[in-house]
């Protein structure tokens, strides 16, 4: 059974940093496209950062230069390092995985040959709150 478990959320002041972690079990996580998504109250969920099986990373324009997605294969863990945080980064952050071949990372999302991938598995999310 595939499980994704996020940790590392919290509250910080604007300009601060947080690192989110997503531990995975039940599949060979580095073989597929994985990423971080977020949803703020009253807004649609959006892709933040993704990494595919080739190690290609992608970011939403709003976080480029501030966030970094990376993984530790030995620990089966995906990370999101968030620097220079802004109040508009406040949201629930979710880890997700697409466990089919042929998925690739682009503009902070995972894509399949037909378009944006809906992702197969999701974590429960962690809350990130940035105060001004």
N, C-alpha and C positions, 0 to 999 in steps of 0.2 A: 504494500500500500504506500503510495506516494504521500509524503508529508513535508510541508514547508512551515518553518517556525521562525518568525521574526523576533528580533530583540533590538534594544538600543534606542528606542524612542524616548522622548522626554521634552522638557521645557528649557529653552535657552534664550538669551537675549539676542537681538539682531546683531549680526556680525560674528556670532559664535559658530561652533562646529558640533556636529554629531556624527557618529558612525552607526549605521544600521547593519545588522547581521541577519542572515537567513540561512539556517541550517536545514539541510535536506536529507531525506531518507527514502528508500524504496526504489531508486532508479539511479542510473549513471548520469548525474546531473550535468556534468560538463559536456555531455554529448548533444545538448539541445540548446534552444534559445531560452534565456532566463532574463528576468529584469525586475525593476521596481516601478510601481505605479502608485499614484496618489489620488485621493479624493478629498476635497475640501467641502464643508457644509454648503449645500445649495448648488454645487458644481458637479459636472460630469467627471468621471474618473479619467485620468490622463496618464499617458506613458511618461516616465521620467528618464529612465536609463535602462539599456538592455545590452546583453552580451551574448553572442552566438557561439556555436561549436568551434568556429575558427578563431575565436578570441576577439572578433570584431566588436567594438563597442559603439553605442550610439546614444545621443542625448537629446532631450527636448531643448529647444532654443533657450528657454527660460532658465535652464540650469547649466548650460555650457560654460566651462571655465570655473565653475564653483563645485560641481559634484563629480565624483569619480566612482565608477562601478568596477569592481574587480572581484576575483574569486581565489579561494585557496582550495585547490583540488584535493590535497591531502586531508583536509578537514570537511570536505563536501559543504563548503560554506560560501555564500555569496555576500558581498559587502556593498554598501553605499556610503562613501565618505562625503559628507556634506559640509562645505565651508562657506564662509561669508553668507550665512543664512539671513533670510529676509522674512518679514512677517507674512508675506504672500506664499512662503513655503510651508506654512502651517497646514496640516492635513493628516489624514490617516494614510500611512504608507503600507503598501502591500507588496510582498514578494510573489512572483508568479513564474510558472514554467510552461513551456510548450514542448511536449515530449514526442514530437514527430520530426522526421528528417526533412531537411530542405528548408528549415526556418532560418531567417536571417534578421539581423538587427539593423534598424534604421529609424531615425528621428525619435528615438526613445521608445520604440515599440518593436515587437517581433512581427515578421511578415511571412506568409506562405505564398505559394504561386498565385493565389486568388486575391490576396490583399492582406489587410491587417489581421493578424492571428488573434483569436479570442482567448488564447491561453488555456491550457488544460487543467492546471492546478494552481490554487491560490492559498496563501497563508491567511491568517485571521487579521493581520494588520497590527501596526503600532502607531500610536499617536505622537505626532511631532507638533510642538507649539512654540512659535517664535514670537517673543514680545518685542515691541518697539521701544 
